Amino acid sequence: MNRPQPVLKNGIKGVHEAFADYMLVNPGCTLREMGAVFGYSIAWICTVINQDMFKAYFAERRGDINASIAEDLPTKLAAAAHLATERLIEVLEKTDDADTLIDAFDKVLHRYGYAPNAKGGAQSTTVMNQQNNVFYLNREELASARSQLLANHAQPALEEKVVSDLVPAA
């Protein structure tokens, strides 16, 4: 069931756009602060910003801004990484200080994933050594092996000692 959205009397006006702009620039602003800036009562601003039409407009504006920031952020991060790499190379080419070289090398390797782990020591990969032994037996050898296996498992692993054997007679 489609419910008609309540609308502001005359639609979104410049003051409503100004409210949205102010709320986007100052996300923690209070109604009192907005009233002082725009010269409207707190009750009227509260009524306006809680209208469904204003909420939809504000959500659209916030979505546009978030999309532009999210779209632009990887580009900025890549540029910053390239700039930092170029500057690091310049510093490394000019310095003879061993501590600076070791520190830079250590940090680069750490960021690249070659850092020691918290358990003490370099990170290691788990190597699973698996050995597959294949034996070819004829029927007689298989029957003999089975009977030997059953005979070995039928006997107790340790013979029970009788306590009277261990304690000397008095």
C-alpha positions in Angstrom: 0.0 0.0 0.0 1.5 3.3 -1.1 1.1 6.0 1.5 1.3 9.5 0.2 4.3 11.4 1.6 3.4 14.5 3.6 5.0 17.4 1.9 6.1 20.8 3.1 3.4 23.4 2.2 5.3 24.9 -0.7 8.0 22.3 -1.3 11.7 22.7 -0.7 12.7 26.4 -0.5 16.0 28.1 -0.2 15.7 28.2 3.6 15.3 24.4 3.7 18.3 24.0 1.4 20.2 26.3 3.8 19.2 24.1 6.8 20.4 21.0 5.0 23.7 22.7 4.0 24.2 23.9 7.6 23.5 20.5 9.0 25.9 18.8 6.6 28.7 21.3 7.3 28.0 21.2 11.1 26.8 17.6 11.8 26.7 18.1 15.6 24.7 21.4 15.6 21.8 21.9 17.9 18.4 23.3 17.2 19.3 26.3 19.4 22.4 27.0 17.3 20.4 26.8 14.1 17.8 29.1 15.5 20.4 31.7 16.3 22.0 31.4 12.9 18.8 31.5 10.8 16.6 33.6 13.1 13.8 31.0 13.4 12.3 29.4 16.6 13.5 26.1 17.7 10.0 24.6 17.4 9.7 25.7 13.8 13.1 24.4 12.8 12.3 21.1 14.6 9.0 20.9 12.7 10.7 21.6 9.3 13.6 19.1 9.7 11.3 16.3 10.9 9.0 16.5 7.8 9.3 13.5 5.5 10.0 15.7 2.5 12.9 17.5 4.3 14.3 14.1 5.5 14.2 12.7 2.0 15.9 15.8 0.6 18.6 15.7 3.4 19.2 12.0 2.9 19.7 12.6 -0.9 22.1 15.4 -0.2 24.0 13.4 2.4 24.2 10.5 0.0 25.6 12.6 -2.8 28.3 14.0 -0.5 29.2 10.6 0.9 29.4 9.2 -2.7 31.7 12.0 -3.8 33.9 11.6 -0.8 34.0 7.8 -1.1 34.7 8.1 -4.8 37.5 10.7 -4.3 39.2 9.0 -1.3 41.0 6.2 -3.1 42.4 8.7 -5.6 43.7 10.9 -2.8 45.1 7.9 -0.9 46.9 6.7 -4.0 48.4 10.1 -4.7 49.5 10.4 -1.0 51.1 7.0 -1.2 53.0 7.9 -4.4 54.1 11.2 -2.9 55.3 9.6 0.3 57.2 6.9 -1.7 58.9 9.5 -3.8 60.0 11.5 -0.8 61.2 8.4 1.1 63.3 7.5 -1.9 64.8 11.0 -2.0 65.6 10.9 1.7 67.2 7.4 1.4 69.3 8.5 -1.5 70.7 11.5 0.4 71.3 10.0 3.8 74.2 8.0 5.1 72.7 7.5 8.5 72.4 3.8 9.1 69.6 4.2 11.7 67.5 6.1 9.2 68.0 3.5 6.5 67.3 0.6 8.9 64.2 2.3 10.3 62.8 3.1 6.8 63.6 -0.4 5.5 61.9 -1.9 8.6 58.8 0.2 8.2 58.5 -0.5 4.5 58.8 -4.3 5.0 56.4 -4.1 7.9 53.7 -2.3 5.8 54.3 -4.7 3.0 53.5 -7.7 5.2 57.0 -8.9 6.2 56.8 -7.9 9.9 57.5 -10.2 12.8 54.4 -11.4 14.5 53.6 -11.0 18.2 54.6 -14.6 19.0 58.3 -13.7 18.6 59.9 -14.2 15.3 59.2 -13.7 11.7 55.9 -14.8 10.3 56.0 -18.2 8.9 53.7 -20.1 6.6 52.4 -23.4 7.6 53.9 -26.2 5.7 52.1 -29.5 5.9 54.4 -32.4 5.2 52.4 -35.3 4.1 53.8 -38.7 3.1 51.8 -41.2 1.3 53.1 -44.7 1.5 51.7 -47.2 -1.0 52.2 -50.9 -0.4 51.3 -53.6 -2.8 50.4 -56.9 -1.1 49.2 -60.2 -2.4 46.3 -62.0 -0.7 48.4 -64.1 1.6 50.5 -61.2 2.8 47.4 -59.1 3.5 45.8 -62.0 5.4 49.0 -62.5 7.5 49.2 -58.7 8.3 45.5 -58.6 9.4 45.9 -61.6 11.6 49.1 -60.2 13.2 47.3 -56.8 13.7 44.4 -58.5 15.4 46.7 -60.6 17.6 48.7 -57.6 18.7 45.5 -55.6 19.6 44.0 -58.5 21.4 46.8 -58.6 24.0 46.8 -55.9 26.7 49.4 -53.3 26.2 50.8 -53.7 29.8 50.5 -56.7 31.9 48.9 -56.0 35.2 51.2 -56.5 38.2 49.7 -58.1 41.2 50.2 -56.0 44.3 51.3 -59.0 46.4 54.2 -59.5 44.0 55.5 -56.0 44.7 55.1 -55.9 48.5 57.7 -58.1 50.3 56.3 -60.6 52.7 56.7 -59.6 56.3 
